[in-house]
Amino acid sequence: MGPANGRNAHEGLPGRIAGLARRRPLASLALTILTCVGVGASGAVFTTTGLESWYGTLTSPSLAPPNWVFGPVWTTLFVLMGIAAWLVWREAAGPRSRAARVAIAIFAGHYVVNLAWSGVFFGAQWIAGGLVVIVVLWLAILATMYAFDRVDRRAALLLVPYLAWVSFATYLNYAFWTLN
């Protein structure tokens, strides 16, 4: 029995998903960006609640930006993350497929930590816990950048603004902890 529809019969669903980014580049890029923005925005559930009920009562560090800055910055960062993840996804069916799949798994794990920070800092209103989580997030971003670099250097470089912002956010979290 030969290949079905011109595909390798052993390819299966994981192989077809891995190759989708190459077969449908614009659709898969849009899907990846929308997924990153959508998943990232889900943390706003905690943020919005915390902003309304608690954050405004805290003593803010002098470098804390106005609240309206966070939405555009995070949206931009989530878009960059989506593009970076897509560049790695494109390699999931190629010669670097193992490294790409490991990198995507690390990226997904880092995203859990990213969302956890909103839940801990704003949802639980726990500044010290947020500081612990954001340090773990910073390390997870470095791990993601390293894994992405093994697949596509551009993907790692797209995460540099994210690392810079989380570095600044780590300072803010620490400053909130010391002031409150």
C-alpha positions in Angstrom: 0.0 0.0 0.0 1.5 3.4 -1.0 1.3 6.8 0.6 -2.1 8.3 1.1 -2.7 11.6 -0.6 1.0 11.9 -1.4 2.0 11.9 2.3 4.1 9.4 4.1 1.8 6.8 5.6 3.8 7.0 8.9 3.5 10.8 9.1 0.4 10.8 11.3 -1.2 13.8 12.9 1.9 15.1 14.8 3.8 15.1 11.6 1.1 16.9 9.7 0.8 19.5 12.4 4.6 19.9 12.4 4.6 20.5 8.7 1.6 22.8 8.7 3.8 25.9 9.3 5.6 25.2 6.0 2.5 24.2 4.0 0.4 27.1 5.1 2.8 29.8 6.3 0.5 32.8 6.5 -2.3 30.9 8.1 0.0 29.2 10.6 1.7 32.5 11.4 -1.6 34.2 12.1 -2.7 31.2 14.2 0.5 31.3 16.3 0.3 35.0 16.9 -3.4 34.9 17.8 -2.8 32.0 20.1 0.1 33.8 21.9 -1.9 37.0 22.2 -5.1 35.1 23.3 -3.4 32.9 25.9 -1.3 35.9 27.1 -4.4 38.1 27.4 -6.1 35.4 29.6 -3.9 36.6 32.4 -5.7 39.9 32.3 -8.5 38.2 34.2 -6.3 38.4 37.3 -4.7 41.7 36.4 -8.0 43.6 35.9 -9.4 42.3 39.2 -6.2 43.2 41.0 -5.9 46.6 39.4 -9.5 47.5 40.5 -9.3 46.2 44.0 -5.7 46.3 45.2 -2.9 47.6 43.0 -3.9 51.3 43.3 -3.6 51.1 47.1 0.1 50.1 46.9 3.0 52.5 47.2 4.5 52.5 43.7 8.2 52.7 42.8 9.3 55.9 41.1 9.9 54.1 37.7 6.5 52.5 37.6 4.9 53.4 34.3 1.2 54.4 34.0 -1.2 51.5 33.8 -2.2 52.2 30.2 1.4 51.3 29.1 1.1 47.6 30.0 -1.6 46.6 27.5 0.3 47.8 24.4 3.6 46.6 25.6 2.3 43.1 26.5 0.4 42.9 23.2 3.6 43.7 21.3 5.6 41.2 23.3 3.0 38.5 22.7 3.1 39.2 18.9 6.9 38.9 18.9 6.6 35.6 20.9 4.1 34.3 18.4 6.4 35.1 15.5 9.4 33.5 17.3 7.3 30.4 18.1 6.2 30.2 14.5 9.8 30.3 13.2 10.6 27.4 15.5 7.4 25.5 14.5 8.5 25.8 10.9 11.5 23.6 11.7 9.4 20.9 13.5 9.1 18.9 10.4 12.7 19.5 9.1 16.2 18.3 10.0 16.1 20.1 13.4 12.7 18.6 14.3 13.8 17.2 17.6 15.3 20.5 18.7 12.3 22.4 17.5 9.9 20.1 19.4 11.9 20.5 22.6 12.0 24.3 22.1 8.2 24.5 21.6 7.7 22.4 24.8 10.0 24.7 26.8 8.1 27.7 25.3 4.8 26.2 26.4 6.2 25.6 29.9 7.5 29.1 30.1 4.0 30.4 29.1 2.5 28.6 32.1 5.0 30.5 34.4 4.1 33.8 32.6 0.4 33.3 33.3 1.2 32.2 36.9 2.8 35.5 37.7 -0.5 37.4 37.0 -2.3 34.9 39.1 0.1 35.2 42.0 0.8 38.9 41.9 -2.6 40.3 41.0 -5.0 37.4 41.7 -3.6 36.3 45.1 -2.2 39.8 45.7 1.0 38.2 46.9 3.9 40.5 46.1 6.7 38.2 47.5 5.2 35.2 45.7 5.1 37.2 42.5 8.8 38.0 42.9 9.6 34.3 43.2 7.5 33.5 40.1 9.0 36.4 38.0 12.5 35.2 38.8 11.5 31.7 37.6 9.9 33.4 34.5 13.1 35.3 33.8 15.1 32.0 33.9 12.4 30.3 31.8 12.7 33.0 29.1 16.5 32.4 29.0 15.9 28.7 28.6 13.4 29.4 25.8 15.8 31.7 24.1 18.6 29.1 24.3 16.3 26.4 22.9 15.0 28.7 20.2 18.6 29.7 19.2 19.4 26.0 18.6 16.7 26.0 16.0 16.5 29.6 14.6 18.6 32.5 15.9 16.0 35.0 14.7 13.4 33.4 17.1 15.8 33.8 20.0 16.4 37.4 19.1 12.7 38.2 18.9 12.5 37.4 22.6 15.2 40.0 23.6 12.6 42.7 24.1 10.5 40.3 26.2 13.6 39.5 28.4 14.3 43.2 28.8 10.7 44.0 29.8 10.6 41.1 32.3 13.9 42.3 33.7 12.3 45.7 34.2 9.1 44.0 35.6 11.3 42.1 38.0 12.8 45.4 39.3 9.2 46.7 39.7 8.1 43.6 41.5 11.0 43.8 43.9 10.4 47.6 44.4 6.8 46.9 45.2 7.8 44.2 47.7 10.3 46.6 49.5 7.9 49.5 49.5 4.8 47.6 50.7 
